[in-house]
């Protein structure tokens, strides 16, 4: 499994994109904690990938369109796409 670690939270409010991605990571952790088999763990990863894609297609694209840095990929996405 890919390590899902977050650096310390910054001292300011996170963007909707970051909040969505963080929520998907937290859900993955809960899922993995309850996973029994390797298939369960794979299913957790698949669900997290789907949720992260939803975040990217909604909150992250909206944020970029409203002035976020174009083409910048959040560090969490860089890690998950390196699998």
C-alpha positions in Angstrom: 0.0 0.0 0.0 1.1 3.5 -0.6 2.0 5.5 2.5 -0.6 8.1 3.2 1.0 10.7 5.4 0.3 14.4 5.7 2.7 17.0 6.7 1.7 19.1 9.7 -1.3 21.3 9.0 -0.5 24.9 8.1 -1.6 27.6 10.5 -4.3 28.8 8.1 -7.6 27.4 6.7 -7.2 24.7 4.1 -8.8 25.1 0.7 -11.8 23.0 -0.3 -9.5 20.9 -2.5 -7.1 20.1 0.4 -10.1 19.4 2.7 -11.6 17.0 0.2 -8.3 15.2 -0.3 -7.7 15.0 3.4 -11.1 13.6 4.1 -10.5 10.9 1.5 -7.2 10.0 3.1 -8.9 9.8 6.6 -11.6 7.6 5.2 -8.9 5.4 3.7 -7.2 5.1 7.1 -10.5 4.1 8.7 -11.2 1.5 5.9 -7.7 0.0 6.2 -8.0 -0.2 10.0 -11.1 -2.3 9.5 -9.8 -4.4 6.5 -9.4 -8.0 7.2 -8.1 -9.5 3.9 -5.7 -8.2 1.2 -8.8 -7.8 -1.0 -10.4 -5.5 1.6 -7.2 -3.4 1.6 -7.2 -3.2 -2.2 -10.9 -2.2 -2.2 -10.1 0.5 0.3 -7.4 1.9 -2.0 -9.8 1.7 -5.0 -12.4 3.7 -3.0 -9.9 6.3 -2.0 -8.6 6.7 -5.6 -12.2 7.2 -6.7 -12.9 9.8 -4.0 -9.6 11.6 -4.8 -10.6 11.7 -8.4 -14.0 13.3 -7.4 -12.1 15.9 -5.4 -9.8 16.6 -8.4 -12.7 16.9 -10.8 -14.8 19.2 -8.5 -13.1 21.2 -5.7 -9.6 21.2 -7.1 -10.5 22.2 -10.6 -12.9 24.9 -9.3 -10.1 26.2 -7.0 -7.6 26.3 -9.9 -10.2 28.2 -12.1 -10.6 30.7 -9.3 -6.9 31.6 -9.2 -5.1 28.6 -7.8 -1.8 27.7 -9.4 -2.4 26.2 -12.8 -0.9 22.8 -13.3 0.2 22.4 -9.7 -0.6 18.9 -8.3 -1.1 18.6 -4.5 1.7 16.5 -2.8 -0.9 13.9 -1.9 -1.8 13.3 -5.5 1.9 13.0 -6.4 2.3 10.2 -3.9 -0.8 8.3 -4.9 0.0 8.6 -8.6 3.5 7.1 -8.0 2.0 3.6 -7.3 
